[in-house]
Amino acid sequence: MAKKSGTEDSVYKVVEVIGTSTKSWEDAARVAVETAAGSLRDLRIAEVAKMDLKVENGKVVAYRTRLQLSFKYRA
């Protein structure tokens, strides 16, 4: 198969992270991505794998969002 000029094959690594927030699932996801971006370079995709809640005494006290993050793998 012929390659188009200017394109290259790439490999991506996927890691799982969990963000937490007292505000919302969206905020928990944002916290996870922004924190991971501090040590992972070239983040590409964040996929929500699972969302859950921490409950204490019948009240929601925290939102947790589990994400699968992909970034370009460099050997």
C-alpha positions as CSV (number, residue, x, y, z in Angstrom):
1,M,0.0,0.0,0.0
2,A,1.4,3.4,-0.9
3,K,1.9,6.0,1.7
4,K,0.8,9.6,1.3
5,S,3.8,12.0,1.4
6,G,4.1,13.7,4.8
7,T,2.5,11.0,6.8
8,E,4.2,8.6,9.2
9,D,3.1,5.5,11.1
10,S,2.6,6.1,14.8
11,V,2.2,4.2,18.0
12,Y,0.1,5.3,20.9
13,K,0.2,4.2,24.5
14,V,-3.0,4.1,26.7
15,V,-2.9,4.7,30.4
16,E,-5.8,4.8,32.9
17,V,-6.2,7.6,35.4
18,I,-8.9,8.5,37.8
19,G,-9.8,12.1,38.6
20,T,-11.9,13.2,41.6
21,S,-13.9,16.3,42.3
22,T,-16.5,17.5,44.8
23,K,-18.3,19.4,42.0
24,S,-19.0,17.1,39.0
25,W,-17.9,14.2,36.8
26,E,-16.8,16.8,34.2
27,D,-14.6,18.5,36.7
28,A,-13.2,15.2,37.8
29,A,-12.3,14.4,34.2
30,R,-10.7,17.9,33.7
31,V,-8.6,17.4,36.9
32,A,-7.4,14.0,35.6
33,V,-6.4,15.3,32.2
34,E,-4.7,18.5,33.5
35,T,-2.8,16.6,36.1
36,A,-1.7,13.8,33.7
37,A,-0.6,16.5,31.1
38,G,2.0,17.6,33.7
39,S,3.9,14.4,33.2
40,L,2.7,12.9,29.9
41,R,3.6,14.6,26.6
42,D,1.5,14.8,23.5
43,L,-1.9,13.7,25.0
44,R,-4.3,12.9,22.1
45,I,-7.5,11.3,23.3
46,A,-9.3,11.0,26.7
47,E,-12.0,8.4,26.8
48,V,-14.4,8.1,29.8
49,A,-14.3,4.5,30.9
50,K,-16.4,4.8,34.1
51,M,-18.0,7.3,36.4
52,D,-18.9,6.7,40.0
53,L,-19.8,8.5,43.2
54,K,-18.5,8.5,46.7
55,V,-21.4,8.5,49.2
56,E,-21.2,9.2,52.9
57,N,-24.2,9.2,55.2
58,G,-26.5,9.1,52.2
59,K,-25.0,12.1,50.5
60,V,-22.8,12.5,47.5
61,V,-19.4,13.8,48.7
62,A,-17.2,13.2,45.6
63,Y,-17.5,12.4,41.9
64,R,-14.9,10.1,40.3
65,T,-14.2,9.8,36.6
66,R,-12.0,7.0,35.2
67,L,-10.3,7.9,31.9
68,Q,-8.2,6.1,29.4
69,L,-5.7,8.6,28.0
70,S,-3.7,8.0,24.9
71,F,-0.5,9.7,24.0
72,K,2.1,9.3,21.2
73,Y,4.7,6.7,22.2
74,R,8.3,7.6,21.6
75,A,11.0,4.9,22.0
